[in-house]
């Protein structure tokens, strides 16, 4: 599974929250909003470069789905969990 970070990572004292996008084995677009404990952030980011990355193994999956999250979902995640929804160009 190919994943990329599309939103700024929000580092807090206890965790980081970010949006991952990628493609499933059939080529469909997928997303996952992941909260990772701060001490696990670096190992998690390195693990994304390897095949077989499983987001739930690295933290709490706050949201996931097919395609892209809606604006409503992003605003809700920003309000509840601190996801930064500003524009970014990493993909």
Secondary structure as GFF3:
##gff-version 3
##sequence-region A 1 91
A	DSSP	beta_strand	2	5	.	.	.	ID=ss1
A	DSSP	beta_strand	10	11	.	.	.	ID=ss2
A	DSSP	beta_strand	15	23	.	.	.	ID=ss3
A	DSSP	beta_strand	29	37	.	.	.	ID=ss4
A	DSSP	three_ten_helix	38	40	.	.	.	ID=ss5
A	DSSP	alpha_helix	41	47	.	.	.	ID=ss6
A	DSSP	three_ten_helix	55	57	.	.	.	ID=ss7
A	DSSP	beta_strand	60	66	.	.	.	ID=ss8
A	DSSP	alpha_helix	71	81	.	.	.	ID=ss9
###
